Amino acid sequence: MNNIDMQSVLKAGGIGAGVAILLGVLSFIPVVGGFIAILFLCGGFFIPVASGMLYGYFAPGKEDTATAAIGGALAGGASGILLAIFNAISTTVVGAATDSVGSGLAGGAMSGVVGALCFGIMGFVLGAVGGLVWPFIQNQMGGN
C-alpha cells in the first residue's frame, strides 16, 4: 500500500482531465455542441472510473487491491479537480460574455466551488471504483 506510483497517478489523472476538457471544449461548438454536451453528461461518470483503471495500467508491476484503489482514487480525484477548474473558467468566460461582468464572475466562482466539490468527491469515489476493478482485469489478462 505504500508503493503508490505518483507518476502513474499524474499520467492517468491528466489523461482523464484531458478527455473531459476536450469534451467540454467541443460542447461549445454550435453545430455539434448539444450532442457532445449530452454525451459528456451521460458518459462523464466513466471518465474518473477510466482514470482509476489507467492508474493500474500505468503502474509498474502487479497492483494489489488496496494500492490500486488508493491510486485510482487519486487519479480520479485529480481528473475531477482539473475538470472543475476548467468548468469554473469556462463558466466565468461564458457568463461574462453573455451577461454583465459581475454576474459572470460570481457565477463562475460559485460554479467553481460547487464543481470542485462535486467533481472532486465524485472523482475520488469513482476513481477508487476503477482502481478496484483493475486487479481483476489484470488477473484476466495474465498479470504484468
DSSP file with accessible surface (Angstrom, degrees, kcal/mol):
  #  RESIDUE AA STRUCTURE BP1 BP2  ACC     N-H-->O    O-->H-N    N-H-->O    O-->H-N    TCO  KAPPA ALPHA  PHI   PSI    X-CA   Y-CA   Z-CA
    1    1 A M              0   0  121      0, 0.0     3,-0.3     0, 0.0    69,-0.0   0.000 360.0 360.0 360.0 -22.1    0.0    0.0    0.0
    2    2 A N        +     0   0  167      1,-0.2     2,-0.2     2,-0.0     0, 0.0   0.465 360.0  78.6 -84.2  -1.9    3.0    2.3    0.5
    3    3 A N        +     0   0  112      2,-0.1     2,-0.4     0, 0.0    -1,-0.2  -0.262  55.6 154.0-106.4  49.5    4.1    1.9   -3.1
    4    4 A I        -     0   0   43     -3,-0.3     2,-0.9    -2,-0.2     3,-0.1  -0.629  42.2-134.8 -77.0 126.3    1.7    4.2   -5.0
    5    5 A D     >  -     0   0   43     -2,-0.4     4,-1.7     1,-0.2     3,-0.3  -0.742  16.5-167.4 -86.9 105.5    3.4    5.4   -8.1
    6    6 A M  H  > S+     0   0  101     -2,-0.9     4,-2.6     1,-0.2     5,-0.2   0.797  85.1  60.2 -68.4 -28.2    2.7    9.1   -8.3
    7    7 A Q  H  > S+     0   0  147      2,-0.2     4,-2.4     1,-0.2    -1,-0.2   0.910 106.9  47.1 -63.6 -39.0    3.9    9.3  -12.0
    8    8 A S  H  > S+     0   0    3     -3,-0.3     4,-2.7     2,-0.2     5,-0.3   0.875 110.5  52.7 -68.8 -36.3    1.1    6.9  -12.9
    9    9 A V  H  X S+     0   0    4     -4,-1.7     4,-2.8     2,-0.2     5,-0.3   0.949 113.1  43.4 -62.0 -48.2   -1.4    8.9  -10.8
   10   10 A L  H  X S+     0   0  120     -4,-2.6     4,-2.4     2,-0.2    -2,-0.2   0.897 114.9  49.2 -66.6 -39.7   -0.5   12.1  -12.6
   11   11 A K  H  X S+     0   0  111     -4,-2.4     4,-2.2    -5,-0.2    -2,-0.2   0.948 115.9  41.9 -64.8 -47.7   -0.4   10.4  -16.0
   12   12 A A  H  X S+     0   0    0     -4,-2.7     4,-2.4     2,-0.2    -2,-0.2   0.918 116.9  47.9 -67.6 -42.4   -3.8    8.8  -15.5
   13   13 A G  H  X S+     0   0    1     -4,-2.8     4,-2.6    -5,-0.3     5,-0.2   0.893 111.9  50.6 -64.9 -39.0   -5.4   11.9  -14.0
   14   14 A G  H  X S+     0   0   35     -4,-2.4     4,-2.6    -5,-0.3    -2,-0.2   0.904 110.4  48.4 -66.0 -40.3   -4.0   14.1  -16.7
   15   15 A I  H  X S+     0   0   73     -4,-2.2     4,-2.4     2,-0.2     5,-0.2   0.936 113.0  48.3 -65.7 -43.7   -5.4   11.8  -19.5
   16   16 A G  H  X S+     0   0    4     -4,-2.4     4,-2.2     1,-0.2    -2,-0.2   0.930 114.2  45.7 -62.2 -43.9   -8.8   11.7  -17.8
   17   17 A A  H  X S+     0   0    3     -4,-2.6     4,-3.0     2,-0.2     5,-0.2   0.894 110.7  54.4 -66.3 -38.0   -8.8   15.5  -17.3
   18   18 A G  H  X S+     0   0   41     -4,-2.6     4,-2.5     2,-0.2    -2,-0.2   0.919 109.3  46.8 -62.4 -42.1   -7.7   16.0  -20.9
   19   19 A V  H  X S+     0   0   68     -4,-2.4     4,-2.4     2,-0.2    -1,-0.2   0.929 114.4  47.7 -64.5 -43.8  -10.5   13.9  -22.2
   20   20 A A  H  X S+     0   0    1     -4,-2.2     4,-2.2    -5,-0.2    -2,-0.2   0.920 113.6  46.6 -64.4 -42.6  -13.0   15.7  -20.0
   21   21 A I  H  X S+     0   0   54     -4,-3.0     4,-2.8     2,-0.2     5,-0.2   0.905 110.2  53.8 -67.7 -39.0  -11.7   19.1  -21.1
   22   22 A L  H  X S+     0   0  102     -4,-2.5     4,-2.7    -5,-0.2    -2,-0.2   0.938 110.6  46.3 -60.0 -45.2  -11.7   18.1  -24.7
   23   23 A L  H  X S+     0   0   33     -4,-2.4     4,-1.5     1,-0.2    -1,-0.2   0.889 111.9  52.5 -64.7 -36.9  -15.4   17.2  -24.5
   24   24 A G  H  < S+     0   0    5     -4,-2.2     4,-0.3     2,-0.2    -2,-0.2   0.910 111.3  45.4 -64.3 -41.3  -16.1   20.4  -22.6
   25   25 A V  H >< S+     0   0   71     -4,-2.8     3,-1.6     1,-0.2     4,-0.3   0.919 111.1  52.8 -68.1 -42.2  -14.4   22.5  -25.4
   26   26 A L  H >< S+     0   0   59     -4,-2.7     3,-1.4     1,-0.3    -1,-0.2   0.798  97.8  66.6 -64.8 -25.1  -16.2   20.5  -28.1
   27   27 A S  T 3< S+     0   0   34     -4,-1.5    -1,-0.3     1,-0.3    -2,-0.2   0.664  91.2  64.2 -71.9 -12.5  -19.5   21.2  -26.4
   28   28 A F  T <  S+     0   0  104     -3,-1.6    -1,-0.3    -4,-0.3    -2,-0.2   0.606  76.1 103.8 -82.2 -12.3  -19.1   24.9  -27.2
   29   29 A I  S <> S-     0   0   71     -3,-1.4     4,-2.0    -4,-0.3     5,-0.2  -0.580  71.1-141.1 -72.2 125.9  -19.2   24.3  -31.0
   30   30 A P  T  4 S+     0   0  126      0, 0.0     4,-0.4     0, 0.0    -1,-0.1   0.867  92.5  46.1 -60.7 -39.6  -22.7   25.4  -32.1
   31   31 A V  T  4 S+     0   0  135      1,-0.2     4,-0.2     2,-0.1     3,-0.1   0.943 131.7  16.3 -73.4 -46.3  -23.4   22.6  -34.6
   32   32 A V  T  > S+     0   0   64     -6,-0.2     4,-2.5     1,-0.1     5,-0.2   0.389  97.7 101.4-107.5   2.5  -22.4   19.5  -32.6
   33   33 A G  H  X S+     0   0    5     -4,-2.0     4,-2.7     1,-0.2     5,-0.2   0.871  80.5  50.6 -59.2 -42.1  -22.3   21.2  -29.1
   34   34 A G  H  > S+     0   0   48     -4,-0.4     4,-2.2     2,-0.2    -1,-0.2   0.927 112.3  46.5 -63.4 -44.0  -25.7   19.8  -28.0
   35   35 A F  H  > S+     0   0  147     -4,-0.2     4,-2.5     2,-0.2    -2,-0.2   0.924 114.7  47.0 -64.1 -44.1  -24.8   16.2  -28.9
   36   36 A I  H  X S+     0   0   22     -4,-2.5     4,-2.9     2,-0.2    -2,-0.2   0.904 110.6  53.2 -65.5 -39.6  -21.3   16.5  -27.3
   37   37 A A  H  X S+     0   0   36     -4,-2.7     4,-2.5    -5,-0.2    -1,-0.2   0.914 110.8  46.2 -63.5 -41.2  -22.9   18.0  -24.1
   38   38 A I  H  X S+     0   0  108     -4,-2.2     4,-2.6     2,-0.2     5,-0.3   0.929 113.6  49.0 -66.1 -42.6  -25.4   15.1  -23.8
   39   39 A L  H  X S+     0   0   83     -4,-2.5     4,-2.9     1,-0.2    -2,-0.2   0.914 112.0  49.8 -61.2 -40.4  -22.6   12.6  -24.4
   40   40 A F  H  X S+     0   0   31     -4,-2.9     4,-1.2     2,-0.2    -2,-0.2   0.899 111.7  47.6 -66.9 -41.5  -20.5   14.4  -21.8
   41   41 A L  H  < S+     0   0  129     -4,-2.5     4,-0.3    -5,-0.2    -2,-0.2   0.919 118.6  39.8 -66.0 -43.5  -23.3   14.4  -19.2
   42   42 A C  H  < S+     0   0   90     -4,-2.6     3,-0.4     1,-0.2    -2,-0.2   0.900 126.2  34.2 -73.8 -41.5  -24.1   10.7  -19.8
   43   43 A G  H >X S+     0   0   23     -4,-2.9     3,-1.4    -5,-0.3     4,-0.6   0.452  89.5  96.5 -95.1  -0.2  -20.5    9.5  -20.1
   44   44 A G  T >< S+     0   0   23     -4,-1.2     3,-0.5     1,-0.3    -1,-0.2   0.764  77.9  60.6 -63.4 -24.2  -18.9   11.9  -17.6
   45   45 A F  T 3> S+     0   0  122     -3,-0.4     4,-0.9    -4,-0.3    -1,-0.3   0.747  98.2  58.8 -73.5 -22.3  -19.1    9.3  -14.8
   46   46 A F  H <> S+     0   0  148     -3,-1.4     4,-2.8     1,-0.2    -1,-0.2   0.690  89.0  73.6 -80.5 -17.9  -16.9    6.9  -16.8
   47   47 A I  H <X S+     0   0   24     -4,-0.6     4,-2.3    -3,-0.5    -1,-0.2   0.956 100.6  40.7 -65.0 -49.7  -14.0    9.4  -17.0
   48   48 A P  H  > S+     0   0   13      0, 0.0     4,-2.4     0, 0.0    -1,-0.2   0.890 114.9  53.3 -66.1 -33.7  -12.9    9.1  -13.4
   49   49 A V  H  X S+     0   0   28     -4,-0.9     4,-2.1     2,-0.2    -2,-0.2   0.942 110.9  46.5 -62.8 -44.5  -13.5    5.3  -13.5
   50   50 A A  H  X S+     0   0   47     -4,-2.8     4,-2.7     1,-0.2    -1,-0.2   0.878 109.7  54.7 -64.7 -35.9  -11.3    5.1  -16.6
   51   51 A S  H  X S+     0   0    1     -4,-2.3     4,-1.7     2,-0.2    -1,-0.2   0.910 108.1  49.4 -63.3 -41.4   -8.7    7.3  -14.8
   52   52 A G  H  X S+     0   0    0     -4,-2.4     4,-1.3     1,-0.2    -2,-0.2   0.895 112.9  46.4 -63.7 -39.4   -8.6    4.8  -11.9
   53   53 A M  H  X S+     0   0   53     -4,-2.1     4,-1.9     1,-0.2    -2,-0.2   0.879 108.6  56.0 -70.4 -36.8   -8.2    1.9  -14.2
   54   54 A L  H  X S+     0   0   46     -4,-2.7     4,-2.9     1,-0.2     5,-0.2   0.835  99.9  60.5 -63.6 -32.7   -5.5    3.8  -16.1
   55   55 A Y  H  X S+     0   0    0     -4,-1.7     4,-2.1     1,-0.2    -1,-0.2   0.954 107.0  45.2 -57.6 -48.3   -3.6    4.2  -12.9
   56   56 A G  H  < S+     0   0    0     -4,-1.3    -2,-0.2     1,-0.2    -1,-0.2   0.872 113.0  51.4 -63.0 -34.9   -3.4    0.4  -12.6
   57   57 A Y  H  < S+     0   0  141     -4,-1.9    -1,-0.2     1,-0.2    -2,-0.2   0.913 115.3  40.4 -67.9 -42.7   -2.4    0.1  -16.2
   58   58 A F  H  < S+     0   0   55     -4,-2.9    -2,-0.2   -50,-0.1    -1,-0.2   0.726  93.4  98.8 -80.0 -23.2    0.4    2.6  -16.0
   59   59 A A  S  < S-     0   0    2     -4,-2.1     2,-0.1    -5,-0.2     4,-0.1  -0.432  81.0-114.9 -67.7 136.3    1.7    1.5  -12.6
   60   60 A P  S    S+     0   0   93      0, 0.0    -1,-0.1     0, 0.0    -2,-0.1  -0.462  75.6   1.9 -72.6 142.3    4.7   -0.8  -12.8
   61   61 A G  S    S-     0   0   41     -2,-0.1     2,-0.5     2,-0.1    82,-0.0  -0.142 108.3 -36.8  79.3-174.3    4.2   -4.4  -11.6
   62   62 A K        -     0   0  128     82,-0.2     2,-0.4    81,-0.0    -6,-0.0  -0.733  59.5-141.2 -89.8 130.1    1.1   -6.1  -10.3
   63   63 A E        -     0   0   13     -2,-0.5     2,-0.1    -7,-0.1    75,-0.1  -0.704   6.4-138.2 -92.1 137.0   -1.1   -3.9   -8.1
   64   64 A D     >  -     0   0   82     -2,-0.4     4,-2.4     1,-0.1     5,-0.2  -0.447  33.0-102.8 -82.7 169.7   -2.8   -5.2   -5.1
   65   65 A T  H  > S+     0   0   67      1,-0.2     4,-2.4     2,-0.2     5,-0.2   0.909 117.6  48.0 -64.3 -43.4   -6.4   -4.2   -4.5
   66   66 A A  H  > S+     0   0   44      2,-0.2     4,-2.4     1,-0.2     5,-0.2   0.931 114.4  45.2 -65.8 -45.1   -5.7   -1.6   -1.8
   67   67 A T  H  > S+     0   0    0      1,-0.2     4,-2.8     2,-0.2     5,-0.3   0.911 113.8  49.9 -65.7 -40.9   -2.9    0.1   -3.7
   68   68 A A  H  X S+     0   0    0     -4,-2.4     4,-2.5     1,-0.2    -1,-0.2   0.895 111.3  49.5 -65.0 -37.9   -4.9    0.1   -6.9
   69   69 A A  H  X S+     0   0   18     -4,-2.4     4,-2.4    62,-0.3    62,-0.2   0.929 114.3  43.7 -68.1 -43.2   -8.0    1.6   -5.1
   70   70 A I  H  X S+     0   0   62     -4,-2.4     4,-2.3     2,-0.2    -2,-0.2   0.936 116.8  46.0 -68.3 -45.3   -6.0    4.4   -3.5
   71   71 A G  H  X S+     0   0    0     -4,-2.8     4,-2.4    -5,-0.2    -2,-0.2   0.909 113.6  49.8 -63.0 -40.0   -4.0    5.2   -6.7
   72   72 A G  H  X S+     0   0    0     -4,-2.5     4,-3.0    -5,-0.3    56,-0.3   0.895 109.2  51.9 -64.9 -38.5   -7.2    5.1   -8.7
   73   73 A A  H  X S+     0   0   19     -4,-2.4     4,-2.6    54,-0.3    -2,-0.2   0.920 110.8  47.8 -64.1 -41.5   -8.9    7.4   -6.2
   74   74 A L  H  X S+     0   0   63     -4,-2.3     4,-2.3     2,-0.2    -2,-0.2   0.919 114.4  46.1 -65.4 -41.8   -6.0    9.9   -6.5
   75   75 A A  H  X S+     0   0    0     -4,-2.4     4,-2.3     2,-0.2    -2,-0.2   0.928 115.2  46.0 -67.3 -44.2   -6.1    9.7  -10.3
   76   76 A G  H  X S+     0   0    0     -4,-3.0     4,-2.3     2,-0.2    48,-0.3   0.899 113.5  49.9 -65.2 -39.1   -9.9   10.1  -10.5
   77   77 A G  H  X S+     0   0    0     -4,-2.6     4,-2.7    46,-0.4     5,-0.2   0.896 109.1  51.9 -65.9 -38.9   -9.8   12.9   -8.0
   78   78 A A  H  X S+     0   0   30     -4,-2.3     4,-2.4    -5,-0.2     5,-0.2   0.933 111.5  46.5 -63.3 -42.9   -7.1   14.7  -10.0
   79   79 A S  H  X S+     0   0    3     -4,-2.3     4,-2.1     1,-0.2    -2,-0.2   0.906 113.4  50.0 -67.2 -37.4   -9.1   14.4  -13.2
   80   80 A G  H  X S+     0   0    4     -4,-2.3     4,-2.1     2,-0.2    40,-0.3   0.915 112.2  46.1 -66.5 -41.2  -12.2   15.7  -11.3
   81   81 A I  H  X S+     0   0   71     -4,-2.7     4,-2.2     2,-0.2    -2,-0.2   0.919 112.4  49.9 -70.2 -40.8  -10.5   18.7   -9.8
   82   82 A L  H  X S+     0   0   79     -4,-2.4     4,-2.2    -5,-0.2    -1,-0.2   0.905 111.3  50.1 -63.7 -36.8   -8.8   19.6  -13.1
   83   83 A L  H  X S+     0   0   14     -4,-2.1     4,-2.7    -5,-0.2    -2,-0.2   0.902 108.2  53.2 -66.2 -38.5  -12.2   19.4  -14.8
   84   84 A A  H  X S+     0   0    2     -4,-2.1     4,-2.3     2,-0.2    -2,-0.2   0.903 108.1  50.2 -63.7 -39.8  -13.7   21.6  -12.0
   85   85 A I  H  X S+     0   0   90     -4,-2.2     4,-2.3     2,-0.2    -2,-0.2   0.935 111.6  48.2 -63.6 -44.0  -11.1   24.2  -12.6
   86   86 A F  H  X S+     0   0   36     -4,-2.2     4,-3.0     1,-0.2     5,-0.2   0.924 111.4  50.4 -61.4 -43.1  -11.8   24.2  -16.4
   87   87 A N  H  X S+     0   0   28     -4,-2.7     4,-2.6     1,-0.2     5,-0.2   0.886 109.2  51.1 -64.1 -38.6  -15.6   24.4  -15.7
   88   88 A A  H  X S+     0   0   18     -4,-2.3     4,-2.1     2,-0.2    -1,-0.2   0.931 113.6  44.5 -63.5 -43.6  -15.1   27.4  -13.4
   89   89 A I  H  X S+     0   0  103     -4,-2.3     4,-2.5     2,-0.2    -2,-0.2   0.943 115.6  46.2 -67.0 -45.8  -13.0   29.2  -16.0
   90   90 A S  H  X S+     0   0   15     -4,-3.0     4,-2.8     1,-0.2     5,-0.3   0.892 112.5  50.5 -67.5 -36.4  -15.3   28.4  -18.9
   91   91 A T  H  X S+     0   0   51     -4,-2.6     4,-2.7    -5,-0.2     5,-0.2   0.904 111.2  49.5 -66.8 -38.0  -18.4   29.4  -16.9
   92   92 A T  H  X S+     0   0   32     -4,-2.1     4,-2.5    -5,-0.2    -2,-0.2   0.936 113.8  45.1 -64.9 -44.2  -16.8   32.7  -16.0
   93   93 A V  H  X S+     0   0   90     -4,-2.5     4,-1.9     2,-0.2    -2,-0.2   0.941 117.5  43.1 -66.5 -47.0  -15.9   33.4  -19.6
   94   94 A V  H  X S+     0   0   63     -4,-2.8     4,-1.9     2,-0.2     5,-0.2   0.922 115.9  49.2 -66.7 -40.8  -19.3   32.4  -21.0
   95   95 A G  H  X S+     0   0   13     -4,-2.7     4,-2.6    -5,-0.3     9,-0.3   0.905 111.9  48.2 -65.1 -38.9  -21.1   34.2  -18.2
   96   96 A A  H  < S+     0   0   34     -4,-2.5    -1,-0.2     8,-0.3    -2,-0.2   0.847 112.2  49.9 -70.1 -31.5  -19.1   37.3  -18.7
   97   97 A A  H  < S+     0   0   86     -4,-1.9    -1,-0.2    -5,-0.2    -2,-0.2   0.826 120.9  32.8 -76.6 -30.2  -19.7   37.2  -22.4
   98   98 A T  H  < S+     0   0   97     -4,-1.9    -2,-0.2    -5,-0.2    -3,-0.2   0.773 125.5  24.9 -99.4 -29.7  -23.4   36.8  -22.2
   99   99 A D  S  < S-     0   0  104     -4,-2.6     2,-0.1    -5,-0.2     0, 0.0  -0.430 104.0 -58.0-115.8-165.7  -24.3   38.8  -19.0
  100  100 A S     >  -     0   0   80     -2,-0.2     4,-1.9     1,-0.1    -1,-0.2  -0.411  53.8-111.9 -72.9 158.7  -22.9   41.6  -17.1
  101  101 A V  H  > S+     0   0   94      1,-0.2     4,-2.6     2,-0.2     5,-0.3   0.892 112.4  57.1 -63.8 -37.9  -19.3   41.0  -15.9
  102  102 A G  H  > S+     0   0   51      1,-0.2     4,-2.4     2,-0.2    -1,-0.2   0.933 109.9  42.1 -61.5 -46.9  -20.3   40.9  -12.2
  103  103 A S  H  > S+     0   0   55      2,-0.2     4,-2.6     1,-0.2    -1,-0.2   0.850 113.3  54.5 -72.5 -30.1  -22.8   38.1  -12.5
  104  104 A G  H  X S+     0   0    2     -4,-1.9     4,-2.2    -9,-0.3    -8,-0.3   0.927 112.1  43.4 -66.0 -42.2  -20.5   36.2  -14.9
  105  105 A L  H  X S+     0   0   93     -4,-2.6     4,-2.5     2,-0.2     5,-0.2   0.916 115.8  47.9 -69.6 -40.2  -17.7   36.3  -12.3
  106  106 A A  H  X S+     0   0   63     -4,-2.4     4,-2.6    -5,-0.3     5,-0.2   0.918 113.3  48.2 -66.7 -41.6  -20.0   35.4   -9.5
  107  107 A G  H  X S+     0   0   33     -4,-2.6     4,-2.7     2,-0.2    -1,-0.2   0.901 112.5  48.8 -65.0 -39.8  -21.5   32.6  -11.4
  108  108 A G  H  X S+     0   0    0     -4,-2.2     4,-2.2   -17,-0.2    -2,-0.2   0.909 112.3  47.9 -66.6 -40.3  -18.1   31.3  -12.4
  109  109 A A  H  X S+     0   0   62     -4,-2.5     4,-2.2     2,-0.2    -2,-0.2   0.928 114.6  45.6 -66.3 -43.8  -16.8   31.5   -8.8
  110  110 A M  H  X S+     0   0  123     -4,-2.6     4,-2.6     1,-0.2     5,-0.3   0.918 113.4  49.9 -66.3 -41.0  -19.9   29.7   -7.5
  111  111 A S  H  X S+     0   0   37     -4,-2.7     4,-2.9    -5,-0.2     5,-0.3   0.878 109.5  53.0 -63.0 -37.4  -19.7   27.1  -10.2
  112  112 A G  H  X S+     0   0   14     -4,-2.2     4,-2.4     2,-0.2    -2,-0.2   0.922 111.7  43.9 -64.9 -42.9  -16.0   26.6   -9.4
  113  113 A V  H  X S+     0   0   90     -4,-2.2     4,-2.0     2,-0.2    -2,-0.2   0.959 120.0  40.5 -68.1 -49.0  -16.7   25.9   -5.7
  114  114 A V  H  X S+     0   0   71     -4,-2.6     4,-2.9     1,-0.2     5,-0.2   0.926 117.3  49.7 -66.2 -42.5  -19.7   23.7   -6.3
  115  115 A G  H  X>S+     0   0   10     -4,-2.9     4,-3.0    -5,-0.3     5,-0.6   0.897 108.4  52.5 -63.8 -40.7  -18.0   21.9   -9.2
  116  116 A A  H  X5S+     0   0   42     -4,-2.4     4,-1.6    -5,-0.3     5,-0.4   0.915 113.1  44.9 -63.4 -39.4  -14.8   21.3   -7.3
  117  117 A L  H  X5S+     0   0  106     -4,-2.0     4,-2.3    -5,-0.2     5,-0.3   0.961 120.6  38.4 -67.0 -49.5  -16.8   19.7   -4.5
  118  118 A C  H  X5S+     0   0   69     -4,-2.9     4,-2.6     2,-0.2     5,-0.3   0.967 123.4  38.4 -67.5 -55.0  -18.9   17.6   -6.8
  119  119 A F  H  X5S+     0   0   70     -4,-3.0     4,-2.1    -5,-0.2   -38,-0.2   0.874 118.8  50.0 -65.9 -36.8  -16.3   16.7   -9.4
  120  120 A G  H  X<S+     0   0    4     -4,-1.6     4,-2.4    -5,-0.6    -2,-0.2   0.965 115.5  39.9 -66.4 -50.8  -13.6   16.2   -6.8
  121  121 A I  H  X S+     0   0  102     -4,-2.3     4,-2.5    -5,-0.4     5,-0.2   0.944 119.9  45.3 -65.3 -47.1  -15.6   14.0   -4.5
  122  122 A M  H  X S+     0   0   80     -4,-2.6     4,-2.9    -5,-0.3     5,-0.3   0.877 111.2  54.9 -64.5 -34.9  -17.1   12.0   -7.3
  123  123 A G  H  X S+     0   0    1     -4,-2.1     4,-2.3    -5,-0.3   -46,-0.4   0.927 109.7  46.0 -62.7 -43.8  -13.8   11.8   -9.0
  124  124 A F  H  X S+     0   0   84     -4,-2.4     4,-1.9   -48,-0.3    -2,-0.2   0.937 116.9  44.1 -63.7 -45.4  -12.2   10.3   -5.9
  125  125 A V  H  X S+     0   0   81     -4,-2.5     4,-1.8     2,-0.2    -2,-0.2   0.954 118.6  41.4 -66.6 -49.2  -15.0    7.8   -5.3
  126  126 A L  H  X S+     0   0   30     -4,-2.9     4,-2.3     1,-0.2    -1,-0.2   0.850 112.6  55.2 -70.4 -32.4  -15.4    6.7   -9.0
  127  127 A G  H  X S+     0   0    0     -4,-2.3     4,-2.5    -5,-0.3   -54,-0.3   0.892 106.2  51.8 -64.7 -37.7  -11.6    6.6   -9.4
  128  128 A A  H  X S+     0   0   25     -4,-1.9     4,-2.3   -56,-0.3    -2,-0.2   0.893 107.5  52.9 -65.0 -36.5  -11.4    4.2   -6.5
  129  129 A V  H  X S+     0   0   66     -4,-1.8     4,-1.8     2,-0.2    -2,-0.2   0.935 110.2  47.4 -62.7 -45.1  -14.0    2.1   -8.1
  130  130 A G  H  X S+     0   0    0     -4,-2.3     4,-1.6     1,-0.2    -2,-0.2   0.895 111.2  51.6 -62.4 -38.1  -11.9    2.0  -11.3
  131  131 A G  H  < S+     0   0    0     -4,-2.5   -62,-0.3   -62,-0.2    -1,-0.2   0.867 108.4  51.5 -66.2 -34.5   -8.8    1.2   -9.2
  132  132 A L  H  < S+     0   0   75     -4,-2.3     4,-0.5     1,-0.2    -1,-0.2   0.835 109.7  50.3 -69.3 -31.8  -10.7   -1.7   -7.5
  133  133 A V  H >X S+     0   0   57     -4,-1.8     4,-1.7     1,-0.2     3,-0.7   0.834  95.4  73.7 -74.6 -30.8  -11.7   -3.1  -10.9
  134  134 A W  H 3X S+     0   0   13     -4,-1.6     4,-3.1     1,-0.2     5,-0.2   0.872  89.1  54.5 -58.4 -46.1   -8.2   -3.0  -12.3
  135  135 A P  H 3> S+     0   0    6      0, 0.0     4,-2.2     0, 0.0    -1,-0.2   0.885 108.6  51.1 -58.1 -33.1   -6.7   -6.0  -10.4
  136  136 A F  H <> S+     0   0  132     -3,-0.7     4,-1.8    -4,-0.5    -2,-0.2   0.916 112.4  45.3 -68.5 -40.1   -9.5   -8.2  -11.7
  137  137 A I  H  X S+     0   0   53     -4,-1.7     4,-2.0     2,-0.2     6,-0.2   0.916 111.9  52.9 -66.3 -40.8   -8.8   -7.1  -15.3
  138  138 A Q  H  X>S+     0   0    0     -4,-3.1     5,-3.3     1,-0.2     4,-0.5   0.891 108.3  50.2 -63.1 -38.5   -5.1   -7.6  -14.7
  139  139 A N  H ><5S+     0   0   79     -4,-2.2     3,-0.6    -5,-0.2    -1,-0.2   0.876 110.0  50.5 -66.7 -37.2   -5.7  -11.1  -13.5
  140  140 A Q  H 3<5S+     0   0  171     -4,-1.8    -2,-0.2     1,-0.2    -1,-0.2   0.839 109.5  51.0 -68.9 -31.2   -7.8  -11.9  -16.5
  141  141 A M  H 3<5S-     0   0  114     -4,-2.0    -1,-0.2    -5,-0.1    -2,-0.2   0.538 124.3-103.3 -82.1  -9.3   -5.0  -10.6  -18.8
  142  142 A G  T <<5 -     0   0   66     -3,-0.6    -3,-0.2    -4,-0.5    -2,-0.1   0.597  56.9 -92.6  99.8   9.7   -2.4  -12.7  -17.1
  143  143 A G      <       0   0   23     -5,-3.3    -4,-0.1    -6,-0.2   -81,-0.0  -0.023 360.0 360.0  77.3 177.6   -0.8  -10.0  -15.0
  144  144 A N              0   0  121    -84,-0.0   -82,-0.2     0, 0.0    -2,-0.0  -0.802 360.0 360.0-101.6 360.0    2.2   -7.9  -15.8
